[in-house]
């Protein structure tokens, strides 16, 4: 069989145009490899391999191997590109629910296509069109199922896959003499496929990376107030205890109660009550030093860890700043009301009670102070009294 479109038959402008398409594919493959190595994206690594096979298709069409099995190199490379693209698609639809059987079908099709490629290479049988039909059928089923769960990047993915199917069908038609020889259709379709699947993969990676960041943030940050979670707070208390043991560097715990939160909720409604919690967290956070940390441990109580200060200093300075922050200006959603805080403080002990147990005993002391209706807003408790 003669070459489809030999290189010697092309003019200078044709070569420049085809070289531009090849350069675009090479650039896509380079960026895919770069991002895949940086972020461990297996889909991009597979896509880079598929793009290189697409370039091999173009080169084997323009520079055909003489006689023998070499004439089937374009078909073989295209079938292998389809197989790798099937694996890329499997990686991209892993998030879609209830698609286990379709993912198995993708893997099966990707395993059959290399067999088709080998048979074509050795036996000289035209198996590109049957392989393309098999790939198209499986891809159609997968895209229809994944479409509602894969917006908006699935648009680029679908465009890229359609371009690849067009390139494969066009190449098969040329090999059978059913279509006119046109290297531009092949080159442009392969370039659109390489770019479309690359953009879809990068877009999907960004969407899911942002989701992972939000999920990880919820593990360390309270979603309502932006303060630390109790788990992170407990870790910081234990770290402060270790520093105290090793260097004698003191730290203090403060348990702050939003005293009038119940009254605000009853008078103005739950929306104002929730906004008061958010405002209280914001004002307490602004009162802290750089090394301090705060966490909401219940609806109306916020725990604070102040590092590098003694008990008396924490009560006089940090405790006072928190009280003043509550009374500094009225609430945004209740202009005649201010935040009223009450707190209990204690030094972090060298050993003994865990962070959870310390907070539990501080909460008990705070309950006692609330029940007594004492005028004292800041009550200091020594570590010995707390452990008694």
C-alpha positions in Angstrom: 0.0 0.0 0.0 1.3 3.5 -0.9 1.7 6.1 1.7 -1.4 8.1 2.5 0.2 11.5 2.1 4.0 11.4 1.7 6.1 14.2 3.0 7.7 14.9 -0.3 4.2 15.7 -1.8 3.7 18.7 0.6 4.7 22.3 0.0 6.5 24.6 2.4 3.3 26.2 3.7 1.8 22.8 4.3 4.8 21.6 6.2 4.8 24.8 8.3 1.1 24.3 9.1 1.5 20.6 10.0 4.6 21.5 12.0 2.5 24.0 14.0 0.0 21.2 14.8 2.9 18.9 15.9 4.4 21.7 18.0 1.1 22.3 19.7 0.8 18.6 20.6 4.4 18.5 21.8 3.7 21.5 24.1 0.6 19.8 25.5 2.5 16.7 26.2 5.3 18.7 27.9 2.9 20.5 30.2 1.0 17.3 30.9 4.3 15.6 32.0 5.3 18.7 34.1 2.0 18.9 36.0 1.8 15.2 36.4 5.2 15.0 38.0 4.5 18.1 40.2 1.0 17.0 41.5 1.1 13.2 40.9 -1.8 13.3 38.4 -1.8 9.9 36.8 -4.4 11.0 34.3 -2.1 13.6 32.9 0.8 11.1 32.7 -1.3 8.7 30.7 -2.6 11.6 28.5 1.0 12.6 27.8 1.8 9.1 26.6 -1.3 9.1 24.4 -0.3 12.5 22.9 3.1 11.1 22.0 1.3 8.2 20.2 -0.8 10.7 18.4 2.3 12.4 17.2 3.6 9.1 16.1 0.5 8.7 14.0 1.1 12.0 12.2 4.8 11.2 11.6 4.2 7.7 10.3 1.6 9.1 7.9 4.0 11.8 6.6 7.1 9.7 6.7 5.9 6.2 5.9 8.1 3.2 6.6 9.0 1.2 3.4 6.8 -1.9 2.7 6.1 -4.7 5.1 4.5 -4.1 8.4 5.6 -0.5 8.4 2.6 0.5 6.4 0.4 -0.4 9.4 2.2 1.8 11.8 -0.3 4.7 11.8 -3.2 2.3 12.5 -1.2 0.6 15.3 -0.2 3.9 17.0 -3.8 5.1 16.7 -5.2 2.0 18.4 -2.7 2.4 21.2 -3.6 6.1 21.6 -7.3 5.0 21.9 -6.3 2.4 24.6 -4.4 5.0 26.7 -7.2 7.5 26.3 -9.6 4.9 27.7 -7.4 4.7 30.8 -7.4 8.5 31.0 -11.1 8.6 30.9 -11.3 5.9 33.7 -9.2 8.2 35.9 -11.4 11.2 35.2 -14.7 9.5 36.1 -13.5 7.9 39.3 -15.6 10.4 41.2 -18.9 9.5 39.5 -21.1 7.1 41.5 -22.5 3.8 40.4 -20.1 3.5 37.5 -18.1 0.5 38.6 -19.3 -1.7 35.6 -18.6 1.1 33.1 -15.1 1.7 34.5 -14.5 -2.1 34.1 -15.7 -1.8 30.5 -13.3 1.0 29.9 -10.4 -1.1 31.2 -11.6 -4.1 29.2 -11.7 -2.0 26.0 -8.3 -0.5 26.7 -7.0 -4.0 27.1 -8.5 -5.2 23.8 -7.3 -2.3 21.7 -3.6 -3.2 22.1 -4.4 -6.7 20.9 -6.1 -5.2 17.8 -2.9 -3.1 17.4 -0.7 -6.1 17.5 -2.8 -8.1 15.1 -2.8 -5.2 12.7 1.0 -4.8 12.9 1.7 -8.4 12.4 -1.2 -9.6 10.2 -1.9 -6.5 8.2 -5.7 -6.7 9.0 -7.6 -3.4 9.1 -8.8 -3.3 12.7 -8.8 0.4 13.3 -12.5 1.0 12.4 -13.7 -1.9 14.6 -11.5 -0.7 17.4 -12.8 2.8 17.0 -16.4 1.6 17.1 -15.7 -0.4 20.3 -14.0 2.6 21.9 -16.8 5.0 20.8 -19.6 2.7 22.2 -17.9 2.5 25.7 -17.1 6.2 25.8 -20.6 7.1 24.9 -22.0 5.1 27.8 -19.5 6.5 30.2 -20.0 10.2 29.1 -23.8 9.9 29.3 -23.5 8.6 32.9 -20.8 10.9 34.0 -22.2 14.1 32.4 -24.4 15.3 35.2 -21.6 14.8 37.8 -18.7 16.3 35.9 -19.6 19.9 35.1 -18.1 22.1 33.7 -14.9 20.4 32.6 -16.8 17.5 30.8 -17.4 19.9 27.9 -13.7 20.0 27.1 -13.4 16.3 27.6 -16.3 15.5 25.2 -14.9 17.8 22.6 -11.5 16.2 22.8 -12.9 12.6 22.7 -15.0 13.5 19.6 -12.0 14.9 17.9 -10.0 11.7 18.6 -12.8 9.5 17.3 -13.0 11.7 14.2 -9.2 11.4 13.7 -9.4 7.6 14.1 -12.4 7.2 11.8 -10.8 9.5 9.2 -7.5 7.5 9.3 -9.3 4.2 9.0 -11.3 5.6 6.0 -8.1 6.7 4.3 -6.5 3.3 4.9 -9.5 1.6 3.2 -9.6 4.2 0.4 -13.1 5.3 1.5 -12.1 8.9 2.3 -9.8 11.4 0.4 -6.3 11.8 1.8 -6.1 14.8 4.1 -3.3 15.2 6.6 -4.9 18.5 7.9 -8.0 16.7 9.1 -5.8 14.2 11.0 -3.4 16.8 12.4 -6.1 19.3 13.5 -8.3 16.6 15.1 -5.4 15.2 17.0 -4.4 18.7 18.2 -8.0 19.4 19.4 -8.1 16.1 21.2 -4.8 16.6 22.9 -5.7 20.2 24.0 -9.3 19.3 25.0 -8.5 16.3 27.2 -5.6 18.2 28.7 -7.8 21.2 29.6 -10.5 18.9 31.0 -8.0 17.0 33.1 -6.4 20.2 34.5 -9.8 21.8 35.2 -11.0 18.7 37.0 -7.8 18.5 39.0 -8.3 22.1 40.1 -11.9 21.5 41.1 -11.1 18.5 43.1 -8.0 20.1 44.7 -10.2 23.0 45.9 -12.6 20.5 47.3 -9.8 18.6 49.2 -8.6 21.9 50.5 -12.0 22.8 51.9 -12.4 19.3 53.4 -8.9 19.6 55.0 -9.8 23.0 56.3 -12.8 21.7 58.0 -10.5 19.4 60.0 -8.6 22.3 61.4 -11.0 25.2 61.2 -14.5 25.6 62.7 -16.7 26.4 59.7 -18.9 28.8 61.6 -16.4 31.0 63.4 -13.1 30.3 61.6 -11.4 29.4 64.9 -9.5 26.2 65.4 -11.3 22.9 66.0 -11.2 21.3 69.4 -8.8 18.6 68.1 -6.3 21.1 66.8 -6.6 23.1 70.0 -5.9 20.0 72.1 -2.8 19.3 70.0 -1.6 22.9 70.7 -2.2 22.5 74.4 -0.1 19.3 74.5 2.7 21.0 72.5 2.6 24.0 74.9 2.9 21.4 77.8 5.9 19.8 76.1 7.6 23.3 75.8 6.8 24.0 79.4 8.4 20.7 80.5 11.5 21.3 78.5 12.1 25.0 78.8 9.9 26.2 81.6 8.0 28.3 79.0 4.5 28.9 80.7 1.1 28.9 78.9 -2.4 29.8 80.1 -5.8 28.4 79.3 -8.9 30.7 79.2 -12.4 29.5 78.9 -14.6 32.3 77.7 -18.4 32.3 78.0 -20.7 34.5 75.9 -22.9 35.3 78.9 -25.8 37.1 77.2 -26.0 34.8 74.2 -29.2 33.1 75.5 -30.9 36.4 76.1 -29.9 37.7 72.7 -31.3 34.6 71.0 -34.6 34.8 73.0 -35.1 38.5 72.3 -34.0 38.8 68.7 -34.2 35.2 67.4 -31.7 32.5 66.4 -30.3 34.4 63.5 -29.0 37.2 65.7 -27.8 34.6 68.2 -25.7 32.9 65.5 -24.3 36.2 64.3 -23.4 37.0 67.9 -21.3 33.8 68.1 -19.5 34.7 64.9 -18.9 38.3 66.1 -17.7 37.0 69.4 -15.2 34.7 67.7 -14.0 37.5 65.5 -13.4 39.9 68.4 -11.7 37.3 70.5 -9.4 36.3 67.6 -8.5 40.0 67.1 -7.6 40.2 70.8 -5.1 37.3 70.6 -1.3 37.5 70.2 0.5 35.9 67.2 1.3 32.7 69.1 -2.2 32.3 70.7 -5.0 30.0 69.5 -8.7 29.9 70.1 -11.3 27.2 69.5 -15.1 27.0 69.9 -15.8 24.0 72.2 -19.5 24.6 72.6 -22.2 26.9 71.3 -21.5 29.7 73.8 -17.9 28.9 74.9 -14.6 29.6 73.3 -11.3 28.2 74.7 -8.1 30.3 74.3 -4.5 29.2 74.7 -2.0 32.0 75.4 1.6 30.9 75.1 4.5 32.6 76.9 2.6 34.3 79.6 2.0 33.7 83.3 -1.4 33.3 84.8 -1.6 36.7 86.4 -0.4 38.4 83.2 -2.9 36.5 81.0 -5.8 37.4 83.3 -4.8 41.1 83.5 -3.9 41.7 79.8 -5.5 39.1 77.5 -8.6 38.6 79.6 -9.1 42.4 79.9 -8.7 42.8 76.1 -11.3 40.2 75.5 -13.8 41.9 77.9 -13.2 45.3 76.3 -13.5 43.8 72.8 -17.0 42.6 73.7 -18.1 46.1 75.0 -16.2 48.2 72.4 -19.1 48.4 69.9 -22.7 47.1 69.6 -23.6 44.0 67.7 -24.2 44.6 63.9 -27.6 42.9 64.0 -28.6 44.3 67.4 -27.4 47.9 67.6 -28.4 48.4 71.3 -26.7 45.3 72.5 -23.1 44.4 73.4 -21.2 41.2 74.0 -20.8 40.3 77.6 -18.0 37.8 78.4 -17.2 35.9 81.5 -14.1 33.7 81.8 -12.0 31.3 83.9 -8.3 31.0 83.5 -5.6 28.6 84.6 -2.0 27.8 83.9 -1.3 24.8 81.7 0.2 22.2 84.2 3.4 20.4 83.5 1.7 17.0 83.6 -1.5 15.3 84.7 -4.8 16.3 83.1 -5.2 16.1 79.4 -6.4 19.1 77.4 -10.0 17.7 77.3 -10.0 17.1 81.1 -8.6 20.6 81.7 -11.3 22.2 79.7 -14.0 20.1 81.3 -12.8 21.2 84.8 -12.6 24.8 83.6 -16.2 24.5 82.3 -17.3 23.2 85.8 -15.7 26.2 87.5 -17.3 28.5 85.0 -20.7 27.0 85.6 -20.2 27.6 89.3 -19.3 31.3 88.7 -22.4 31.7 86.4 -24.6 30.2 89.1 -23.3 32.5 91.8 -24.0 35.6 89.6 -20.7 37.0 90.8 -19.6 40.4 89.5 -16.1 39.1 88.8 -15.7 38.7 85.1 -12.3 37.0 85.2 -11.6 34.2 87.7 -8.2 32.7 88.0 -7.7 29.1 89.2 -4.3 27.6 89.9 -3.4 24.3 88.3 -3.3 22.7 91.8 -6.8 23.9 92.6 -8.1 22.6 89.2 -6.6 19.2 89.7 -7.8 18.9 93.3 
